Amino acid sequence: MIDTQIIELKARSLLFDALWADDIEVAIPVRDRGIDFIAYVDHGKKGDFVARPIQVKAASTASFGVDKKYQKFADLLIVYIWNVESPANVRFIVTDYKEACSVARRKGWLRTPTWEMKGKYSTSKPDKRLKDILSGFQVSAGGWRKRLLK
């Protein structure tokens, strides 16, 4: 049986390494109220301080979903980390809440009873079309700073 806590810890470690490689710092909130950590740049081109809250969604293979509870966090980035147990094949899919809803709308999820009743929808088996849509949100080495500052 897969230990989801171990998957989450591995995913965070992989993400922290990717962020640090792009010279982005990480702060972990004392309480978890929907934000897993905060990524920030404290030495921008103009000496700016830029911070973004991050919510991590980790999977040993692939998964994607959207949940209305994240709507309340301004500037939240949702980082879907795929293939966590195979670091050579890890993929980082990064959306904000509006982008995740846009993907869900394209898939027809926002017209389902699950969305209407529970305010969330997800899949642990993304089909080819969904993977193709999400490929536009993939962040690779060197791309974290641009995504964070977007």
Secondary structure, DSSP 8 states (H G I E B T S, - for coil): ---HHHHHHHHHHHHHHHHHHTT-EEE--SS-SS--EEEEESS-TTS--EEEEEEEEE-SS--EEEEGGGTTSTT-EEEEEE-TT-GGG-EEEEEEHHHHHHHHHHHTGGGSHHHHHHSEEEESS--HHHHHHHHTTEE-TT-HHHHHH-
